[in-house]
Amino acid sequence: MINKLKNPFDPSFGTPPQIILPNYQSDFESPTSVAQAIAYDDPNRVIVITGLRGSGKTALLDRIEQQVVKLPNTYVVEIDNNQRMVQNFGHNLKNIFKMHTLTDKIASISVMGFGLSFNKTNEDYTTQDIENFMTMLRKLNKRVVIFIDKFNHKENTREFIQLLQNLKRHNLNFYLVADGLPKMIYDIEHDQTLTFPEMSI
């Protein structure tokens, strides 16, 4: 019998989720299930929560984040959709290395063909810098989970999704958990200039 429960995660954004959740206002521990999927390195790297205003999207996003921060070898990054997302992500990755003293571990790992830039301002980080940070985190067996509240469709978003596409192509360990209104998510999915949302992730 087919499970026809309403899934709060948009199944058309990348690979259809293997986890079907009932209404997230029920007693079902959906945030814990999502965190477990991330812990098990589920190949579905994008989780999108969609619904009408006031339906509890942000509350669910926060509950998932509370579970994800408990995972070992996992760093949470919150990105503001209204700021320069790529540069903000680069700055957050730099802070991960500094706050968690990961720079002390870099010397024991071969860094061939690239360097890590710790002295740049937010505006200076490039996609290559971010790929370098993420490559080093993979060598350290760490993952990054990106949380975006009220994800919407704008030029900022295009640049960031293109970056995620590059990270995915290089098999770097990240997850994106975002929420947004149905119209906003639809516009991102159907942007003709973007292939990442249409890819099997």
C-alpha positions as CSV (number, residue, x, y, z in Angstrom):
1,M,0.0,0.0,0.0
2,I,1.4,3.4,-1.0
3,N,2.1,5.8,1.9
4,K,0.2,9.0,1.0
5,L,1.3,11.0,4.0
6,K,2.0,14.6,3.2
7,N,5.8,15.1,3.0
8,P,7.0,18.5,4.3
9,F,10.2,18.0,2.3
10,D,9.8,19.0,-1.4
11,P,10.5,15.7,-3.3
12,S,11.2,17.5,-6.6
13,F,14.3,19.2,-5.4
14,G,17.0,16.7,-6.3
15,T,16.6,13.0,-5.4
16,P,13.2,12.1,-3.9
17,P,13.7,11.6,-0.2
18,Q,13.6,8.1,1.2
19,I,12.2,9.4,4.5
20,I,8.5,10.1,4.4
21,L,7.4,12.2,7.3
22,P,3.9,12.8,8.7
23,N,2.8,16.3,9.7
24,Y,5.8,17.7,11.6
25,Q,3.6,19.1,14.3
26,S,2.8,15.6,15.4
27,D,4.7,13.5,18.0
28,F,6.8,12.0,15.3
29,E,10.5,12.8,15.9
30,S,11.2,14.0,12.4
31,P,14.1,16.3,13.3
32,T,15.9,13.3,14.9
33,S,15.3,11.2,11.8
34,V,16.7,13.9,9.5
35,A,19.8,14.2,11.7
36,Q,20.3,10.4,11.6
37,A,20.1,10.5,7.8
38,I,22.9,13.1,7.8
39,A,24.9,11.1,10.3
40,Y,24.6,8.0,8.1
41,D,25.8,10.1,5.1
42,D,22.6,9.7,3.2
43,P,23.2,10.6,-0.5
44,N,20.3,13.1,-0.6
45,R,22.3,16.2,0.2
46,V,19.4,18.7,0.0
47,I,16.5,18.9,2.3
48,V,13.9,21.6,1.6
49,I,10.9,22.3,3.9
50,T,8.1,24.1,2.2
51,G,4.7,25.3,3.2
52,L,2.4,28.3,3.6
53,R,3.2,31.2,5.9
54,G,2.6,30.2,9.5
55,S,2.8,26.5,8.9
56,G,5.9,26.0,11.1
57,K,8.7,25.8,8.6
58,T,11.2,27.9,10.6
59,A,10.2,26.0,13.8
60,L,11.0,22.7,12.1
61,L,14.2,24.0,10.7
62,D,15.3,25.1,14.2
63,R,14.4,21.7,15.6
64,I,16.4,19.9,12.9
65,E,19.4,22.2,13.6
66,Q,19.2,21.4,17.3
67,Q,19.6,17.7,16.5
68,V,22.3,18.2,13.9
69,V,24.6,20.2,16.2
70,K,24.8,17.1,18.4
71,L,26.3,15.0,15.6
72,P,30.1,14.2,15.8
73,N,32.4,15.6,13.2
74,T,29.7,17.9,12.0
75,Y,29.7,21.7,11.8
76,V,26.6,23.8,11.3
77,V,26.7,27.0,9.2
78,E,23.8,29.4,9.1
79,I,23.6,31.5,5.8
80,D,21.6,34.7,5.4
81,N,19.8,34.6,2.1
82,N,19.8,38.4,2.0
83,Q,23.6,38.7,2.2
84,R,26.4,37.7,-0.2
85,M,26.0,34.0,0.4
86,V,29.3,32.7,-1.1
87,Q,31.4,35.2,0.8
88,N,29.5,34.6,4.0
89,F,30.0,30.8,3.6
90,G,33.7,31.3,3.1
91,H,33.9,33.4,6.2
92,N,32.1,30.8,8.2
93,L,34.4,28.0,7.0
94,K,37.4,30.1,8.0
95,N,35.9,30.5,11.5
96,I,35.3,26.7,11.7
97,F,39.0,26.1,11.3
98,K,40.0,28.8,13.8
99,M,37.3,28.1,16.5
100,H,37.8,24.3,16.5
101,T,41.7,24.5,16.2
102,L,41.6,22.5,13.0
103,T,44.6,24.5,11.8
104,D,46.7,22.5,14.2
105,K,45.8,19.3,12.3
106,I,46.5,20.6,8.8
107,A,50.3,20.1,9.1
108,S,49.8,16.4,9.3
109,I,47.7,16.3,6.1
110,S,49.1,16.6,2.6
111,V,47.9,19.8,1.0
112,M,48.8,19.4,-2.6
113,G,47.9,22.1,-5.2
114,F,46.1,24.5,-3.0
115,G,46.4,26.7,0.1
116,L,44.0,27.8,2.8
117,S,43.3,31.6,3.1
118,F,42.7,32.7,6.6
119,N,43.4,36.4,6.3
120,K,40.7,37.5,3.8
121,T,37.7,39.6,4.6
122,N,34.2,38.4,3.8
123,E,34.2,40.1,0.4
124,D,37.4,38.4,-0.7
125,Y,36.5,34.7,-0.6
126,T,36.2,33.0,-3.9
127,T,34.6,29.7,-4.9
128,Q,38.1,28.2,-5.1
129,D,38.9,29.2,-1.5
130,I,35.7,27.5,-0.4
131,E,36.5,24.4,-2.3
132,N,39.9,24.3,-0.7
133,F,38.4,24.7,2.8
134,M,35.9,21.9,2.1
135,T,38.5,19.6,0.6
136,M,40.5,20.0,3.8
137,L,37.4,19.2,5.9
138,R,36.9,16.1,3.9
139,K,40.5,15.0,4.6
140,L,39.7,15.6,8.3
141,N,36.5,13.5,8.0
142,K,34.3,16.4,8.8
143,R,31.0,17.4,7.3
144,V,29.3,20.8,7.0
145,V,25.5,21.3,7.3
146,I,24.2,24.6,5.8
147,F,21.0,26.0,7.2
148,I,19.0,28.7,5.3
149,D,15.8,30.2,6.6
150,K,13.4,31.7,4.1
151,F,15.3,30.5,1.0
152,N,14.2,32.6,-2.0
153,H,15.1,33.2,-5.6
154,K,17.5,36.0,-6.4
155,E,20.9,36.5,-8.0
156,N,22.5,35.7,-4.6
157,T,20.9,32.3,-4.7
158,R,22.1,31.5,-8.2
159,E,25.7,32.1,-7.3
160,F,25.4,30.0,-4.2
161,I,23.7,27.1,-5.8
162,Q,26.3,27.0,-8.6
163,L,28.9,26.8,-5.8
164,L,27.1,23.8,-4.2
165,Q,27.0,22.2,-7.7
166,N,30.8,22.4,-7.8
167,L,31.1,21.0,-4.3
168,K,28.9,18.1,-5.2
169,R,30.8,17.4,-8.3
170,H,34.0,17.1,-6.3
171,N,32.2,14.8,-3.8
172,L,32.7,17.2,-0.9
173,N,30.8,16.5,2.3
174,F,28.0,19.0,2.8
175,Y,24.3,19.1,3.3
176,L,21.8,21.9,2.7
177,V,18.7,22.2,4.9
178,A,16.5,25.1,3.9
179,D,12.9,26.3,4.2
180,G,10.9,28.5,2.0
181,L,7.5,29.4,0.6
182,P,6.3,27.0,-2.3
183,K,6.6,29.8,-4.9
184,M,10.1,30.7,-3.9
185,I,11.3,27.0,-4.0
186,Y,9.5,26.5,-7.3
187,D,11.3,29.5,-8.8
188,I,14.7,28.1,-7.7
189,E,14.0,24.6,-9.0
190,H,12.9,25.9,-12.4
191,D,15.6,28.5,-13.0
192,Q,16.9,27.7,-16.5
193,T,20.4,28.8,-15.6
194,L,20.7,26.3,-12.7
195,T,21.2,22.6,-13.0
196,F,21.9,21.7,-9.4
197,P,18.3,21.5,-8.3
198,E,17.5,19.2,-11.2
199,M,20.5,16.9,-10.5
200,S,20.2,13.6,-8.8
201,I,22.1,14.6,-5.6
